[in-house]
Amino acid sequence: MINDKTKNILSHLGKIFVFVAEHFLFSLFMVIFSVIFLANILFYKYYISNQGVILETEQERIIIDDKAYNDLVKIWEEQDKKFQDSESKSYLDLFKIR
């Protein structure tokens, strides 16, 4: 129950694939140029247009609360102690041949 418009669209899609296959070099160049074009757009958007942007944190000095800083140092010291303790432990070698 495919109507005439759907048959017409499907026949044109088939012609597009045949054209691409017959003109492979042309199609390859078009794909390469489109990829280069998109890459340039992305490069401009994410690199060149952001060159003038200065982060606000670079302009202002960050003030850290002493209590939060001391809590952070305490957490780091605990993690460092756990790391140092893990080096002194000896684990069973499951792959050792007896």
N, C-alpha and C positions, 0 to 999 in steps of 0.2 A: 504494500500500500504506500509506496514511495511516490510522492507527487512530482510534477515536472520540475519545480524549482529545485528540489533536493537533487534530482538527477542531473540538472544543469550544473549545480555547484560541485557535485562529485566529479563530473566530467572535466570541469575546469581545474580542480585540484589534481587530477591525474595528469593533465597537460602541464601543470607547473612542475611536477616531479620529472616528467619526460624532458622538459626544457632544461632543468638543472642537470640532469644526467647527460644530455647532449652537449651542453656548454659547460663542461666541468671546470675548465680553467677560468672562465669568466665568473662562475659561481664561487670558486675558491678565492679569487681576488676580491670579490664583493664581501665575502665573510671576513677576510683579513682586514680590509679597510674599515668595516663596521666595528670589528674588535678594537682596532687602533683608535678609532673615533671615540668609542665608549671609554676606553682606558684614559684618553686625554681628558674627557669630561670628568671622570672620577678623580684624576690627578689634580685638575684645576679646583674642583669642589673641595676636596679634603686637604690639599697641601697649599696651593698658591693662595686661595682666598682666605686661609686661616693664618697667613704669615703676620698680618698686622694685629692679630688678636693677642692681647697680653692678659694673662690670667690675673684675676683679682688677688689671689693669694700671694703672687709675686710682689705686688705693690704694697700690701699691708703686712705687718708683722703679726704672726699668729700667737695668740696668748693661750697658754695651756694652764689649766687649773692644777695647783700643786697636789691636791688629793688624787686627781685622776692620773697624774704623772707617777706618783708613788705607787698607786695600784697597778699601773702598767709595768713598772719596774719590778714589782713583786711577782707578777705573773710571769715575766720573762725569766726571773731568777729561778722560779719553780720549774719552768720548762727546761732551763739549762741544767738544773740539778737532775731532773729525770733523764735527760740526754746523757749526762756524765755517768749516771748509775747504770744505764743500759749498756755502756761499753764494758763495764766490769763484770756483767753477768755472762755465764757460759751456758749455752743452749745445747741440747742434744742434737747430734748430727744424724738425721734420719736416713741419710744416704750412705752412711759409712758401712763399708763391708767388714763383717766380723770374721 
